Amino acid sequence: MSKPLILITGATGNTGAPVVNQLIDRGYPVRALVHRIDDRSKRLSGLGAEVVQGDFLDLHSLETAMKGVKRVYFCYPPADKLLEATTNIAIAAKREGIEGLVNMSQLPSREVAPSDLTYSHWQSEQILDWANIGASHINPTFFAEDLYLFTGKSIAAEGKMYLPFGEEKHAPVAAQDIARVVVAMLIDPKPHVGQRYAITGSKNMKMVEVAQVLSNELGKTVEYVDLPLDYWRQALVEQPNFSEYLANHLVHVAKDHQDGVFNVQNDLVEQIGGQPPQSIEDFVRTNIDHFTV
């Protein structure tokens, strides 16, 4: 029996690229939807994926990308117009008769979310459920990669990590571990239809505990500096090409972290994905260059 064609959107992203890789390793035909043809998309083609160019906000391009597809990974970037993209995905998937769709959402997604983006993710979940296209939802906590994306340079230069997360905890999860969960759900979607999974790493930790892990692994003192939220927002908007929309979102989810919304830890990565998530210690060792250059 032939394996179904699977469409991966956001295919050059942190989770999309390893999902493509893992599915191809398992012998599944993969169509990778990308916004532009560049070196990243060419790497996917080199792995054996069928690369197609499209736009979430262009229904025709999504319908073209879904021709012959049975399962979809929907991963929208952290930007506005999520609801328009979700609606187009739902229409195209419904018309094609998709039998399973895994939707990348967020852990704090809820009806009363203060962030416009997080609230849109909650609305997106509802739309996909109503579409009756076999949707399931993954709701990860903060990615482990955020540790170096937001603090790698300051750790390397000053031995300090500046974040506004307060005294509460979260269990950082690596993109590769999330990808393994997505792959398992795409291969066998039926048990997961309608489910909403909070995806976490191996251990709930305060930021001072994460700083201690970094100190141990890097062989130097790393200090966590708890930023006021207004300082955090200002630092974000001063970054080149950083939108106010995303800055506002990150401020709101930081407040959610301070309020304990992210204080969740479970073993779903192992239950669904087949092996335990990386520890923070292993993650830092694997990505040590990001914290030292």
C-alpha distance (Angstrom), angle and dihedral (degrees) to the residues before:
residue distance angle dihedral
M1 . . .
S2 3.82 . .
K3 3.78 119.5 .
P4 3.82 118.1 -113.8
L5 3.78 122.4 -103.9
I6 3.82 110.5 -108.7
L7 3.80 125.0 -156.1
I8 3.80 116.5 -146.7
T9 3.79 115.9 -165.0
G10 3.77 120.9 -164.8
A11 3.78 82.0 30.8
T12 3.81 96.9 166.8
G13 3.82 93.5 49.2
N14 3.80 132.8 102.7
T15 3.80 94.0 -85.3
G16 3.81 100.7 19.9
A17 3.81 95.6 62.0
P18 3.84 95.6 51.3
V19 3.82 90.2 43.9
V20 3.82 88.6 56.4
N21 3.79 90.9 46.9
Q22 3.81 95.4 48.0
L23 3.81 94.1 46.5
I24 3.79 92.3 50.3
D25 3.80 89.7 48.5
R26 3.82 86.7 56.9
G27 3.78 92.5 50.8
Y28 3.81 99.6 -105.1
P29 3.79 121.3 144.3
V30 3.80 107.9 -118.8
R31 3.78 132.0 -163.8
A32 3.81 111.2 -162.7
L33 3.80 117.1 -153.8
V34 3.80 112.1 -152.5
H35 3.79 133.3 176.0
R36 3.80 93.1 -136.8
I37 3.78 139.4 7.8
D38 3.80 108.0 -111.7
D39 3.79 140.6 131.5
R40 3.83 91.7 -67.6
S41 3.79 93.5 53.2
K42 3.79 90.7 44.5
R43 3.82 88.7 56.7
L44 3.81 88.8 56.0
S45 3.78 89.9 51.1
G46 3.79 88.6 50.9
L47 3.81 89.3 56.1
G48 3.79 90.1 56.4
A49 3.81 102.1 -95.5
E50 3.79 121.5 138.8
V51 3.81 102.0 -122.0
V52 3.81 118.9 -151.7
Q53 3.78 128.7 177.9
G54 3.80 119.1 -131.4
D55 3.77 148.4 137.7
F56 3.80 129.2 -121.4
L57 3.80 89.0 -140.3
D58 3.82 93.2 53.4
L59 3.80 108.6 77.7
H60 3.82 93.6 -168.6
S61 3.81 92.1 56.2
L62 3.81 90.3 50.4
E63 3.80 92.1 49.2
T64 3.80 89.0 51.2
A65 3.81 91.6 48.4
M66 3.82 91.6 50.7
K67 3.80 97.5 52.2
G68 3.81 107.6 127.7
V69 3.81 92.5 0.6
K70 3.82 121.8 134.4
R71 3.81 102.6 -178.9
V72 3.79 134.5 31.7
Y73 3.78 139.4 -162.7
F74 3.81 108.1 -153.0
C75 3.79 112.8 -160.5
Y76 3.80 117.0 163.8
P77 3.82 120.8 -169.4
P78 3.84 120.2 -111.0
A79 3.80 94.0 -89.6
D80 3.78 140.8 103.5
K81 3.83 126.2 -83.0
L82 3.80 92.4 57.0
L83 3.80 91.9 138.8
E84 3.81 92.6 54.1
A85 3.80 89.7 49.2
T86 3.80 92.3 47.2
T87 3.79 91.9 50.3
N88 3.80 91.3 51.7
I89 3.81 91.5 47.2
A90 3.81 90.6 49.9
I91 3.81 93.1 48.7
A92 3.80 94.0 47.2
A93 3.82 92.5 44.8
K94 3.80 92.5 48.3
R95 3.78 92.5 50.0
E96 3.80 92.2 49.0
G97 3.81 94.2 46.7
I98 3.80 96.6 -119.0
E99 3.83 111.9 -166.6
G100 3.80 99.1 -161.2
L101 3.80 137.3 17.5
V102 3.80 127.9 -178.7
N103 3.79 112.4 -155.3
M104 3.81 122.5 -156.9
S105 3.79 106.7 -138.7
Q106 3.84 132.4 153.1
L107 3.78 134.5 -95.5
P108 3.85 94.8 -120.7
S109 3.81 92.1 49.2
R110 3.81 106.5 135.8
E111 3.79 142.7 132.9
V112 3.82 93.3 -97.8
A113 3.83 97.4 43.1
P114 3.83 110.6 144.6
S115 3.82 92.9 -148.6
D116 3.80 114.5 84.3
L117 3.81 89.7 -143.4
T118 3.80 94.3 49.1
Y119 3.81 91.1 47.5
S120 3.82 89.0 49.2
H121 3.80 88.6 54.1
W122 3.82 89.0 55.3
Q123 3.81 89.9 49.5
S124 3.79 89.9 46.9
E125 3.80 90.6 55.3
Q126 3.80 90.0 54.1
I127 3.81 93.1 49.3
L128 3.80 92.7 50.7
D129 3.82 92.1 47.4
W130 3.81 91.6 50.3
A131 3.83 90.5 49.7
N132 3.83 89.7 66.6
I133 3.80 93.8 -140.4
G134 3.82 97.8 134.8
A135 3.80 94.6 -92.1
S136 3.79 124.2 179.6
H137 3.79 127.3 176.8
I138 3.77 134.7 -137.1
N139 3.79 115.7 -160.2
P140 3.79 109.1 -170.4
T141 3.76 127.0 -168.6
F142 3.82 118.4 -129.9
F143 3.79 112.4 -42.0
A144 3.80 116.3 -113.0
E145 3.81 85.5 -129.5
D146 3.82 88.1 68.6
L147 3.79 87.8 72.1
Y148 3.79 91.9 69.6
L149 3.80 97.4 28.9
F150 3.80 91.8 58.5
T151 3.81 102.9 25.5
G152 3.81 108.9 17.2
K153 3.80 95.2 99.4
S154 3.81 95.5 45.7
I155 3.81 90.9 47.0
A156 3.80 90.7 51.9
A157 3.81 94.6 44.4
E158 3.82 103.2 34.2
G159 3.79 109.2 8.7
K160 3.81 89.0 -117.3
M161 3.79 134.3 116.9
Y162 3.81 113.8 -155.0
L163 3.81 114.1 -157.5
P164 3.84 136.0 138.0
F165 3.80 98.6 -133.0
G166 3.80 99.5 119.7
E167 3.80 123.1 -159.1
E168 3.80 98.4 -39.9
K169 3.81 127.5 103.2
H170 3.77 141.5 -122.0
A171 3.81 134.4 174.5
P172 3.84 107.2 -124.8
V173 3.80 113.5 -140.9
A174 3.81 126.6 -157.8
A175 3.81 120.5 -124.6
Q176 3.82 90.8 -123.2
D177 3.82 89.9 58.6
I178 3.80 91.9 49.1
A179 3.80 88.9 49.1
R180 3.79 91.0 54.9
V181 3.81 90.0 55.4
V182 3.81 91.3 48.5
V183 3.81 91.6 50.1
A184 3.80 92.5 51.4
M185 3.81 90.7 50.0
L186 3.81 92.4 48.7
I187 3.79 93.0 49.0
D188 3.81 92.4 51.1
P189 3.81 108.3 16.5
K190 3.80 101.9 162.3
P191 3.85 99.1 80.5
H192 3.80 90.2 52.1
V193 3.81 102.6 47.1
G194 3.79 110.2 129.0
Q195 3.79 93.1 8.0
R196 3.81 125.2 130.0
Y197 3.80 113.6 -155.5
A198 3.80 125.2 -165.1
I199 3.82 101.9 -146.8
T200 3.81 116.2 -155.3
G201 3.76 141.5 166.1
S202 3.77 126.8 -109.4
K203 3.81 101.8 -82.8
N204 3.79 138.8 29.6
M205 3.80 107.6 -129.5
K206 3.79 140.6 176.5
M207 3.77 114.2 -128.3
V208 3.80 90.9 -110.4
E209 3.82 86.8 58.4
V210 3.80 91.0 50.0
A211 3.82 88.1 50.2
Q212 3.80 89.4 53.3
V213 3.81 90.9 52.6
L214 3.79 89.4 50.8
S215 3.81 90.2 48.8
N216 3.80 91.1 52.1
E217 3.80 95.4 46.3
L218 3.81 97.5 41.3
G219 3.80 95.0 43.0
K220 3.80 94.1 -127.3
T221 3.78 137.0 84.2
V222 3.80 114.4 -84.6
E223 3.80 116.7 -171.3
Y224 3.80 126.2 -159.9
V225 3.81 111.3 -136.0
D226 3.80 112.9 -163.2
L227 3.80 107.9 -141.4
P228 3.80 125.9 -153.3
L229 3.79 109.9 -113.2
D230 3.81 94.2 -116.1
Y231 3.82 90.6 53.7
W232 3.80 89.3 50.5
R233 3.79 92.8 51.6
Q234 3.80 92.3 48.5
A235 3.80 91.5 49.3
L236 3.80 90.5 51.6
V237 3.81 98.1 48.6
E238 3.81 90.0 49.0
Q239 3.81 90.1 62.4
P240 3.83 114.8 99.8
N241 3.82 113.7 -96.3
F242 3.82 92.8 0.9
S243 3.81 110.6 143.2
E244 3.79 124.3 -136.2
Y245 3.81 87.6 -131.3
L246 3.81 91.7 61.4
A247 3.81 92.8 40.3
N248 3.81 90.8 54.3
H249 3.79 89.9 48.2
L250 3.80 93.2 52.0
V251 3.80 91.4 48.6
H252 3.80 90.9 52.8
V253 3.81 94.3 47.7
A254 3.80 89.5 47.4
K255 3.81 87.5 56.3
D256 3.81 88.0 48.3
H257 3.81 87.4 54.2
Q258 3.80 91.2 50.6
D259 3.82 87.9 51.4
G260 3.83 93.5 52.3
V261 3.81 98.0 -108.4
F262 3.81 90.1 131.8
N263 3.81 94.6 47.1
V264 3.81 92.6 113.7
Q265 3.79 131.3 121.1
N266 3.80 130.0 172.9
D267 3.81 142.6 149.5
L268 3.82 98.7 -113.8
V269 3.81 92.0 120.8
E270 3.79 88.7 62.5
Q271 3.81 95.4 36.8
I272 3.80 94.7 51.9
G273 3.79 103.6 19.4
G274 3.79 97.1 44.0
Q275 3.80 102.1 -122.5
P276 3.82 136.8 54.4
P277 3.79 119.5 -90.5
Q278 3.78 120.7 -103.4
S279 3.76 116.9 -87.2
I280 3.79 116.4 -122.1
E281 3.80 87.4 -112.0
D282 3.81 91.2 57.6
F283 3.79 91.7 43.3
V284 3.81 92.5 53.8
R285 3.81 91.8 47.4
T286 3.80 91.4 50.1
N287 3.80 92.7 47.6
I288 3.79 100.3 32.5
D289 3.81 93.8 131.4
H290 3.81 89.6 65.5
F291 3.80 90.3 60.9
T292 3.80 98.7 42.8
V293 3.83 106.2 45.0
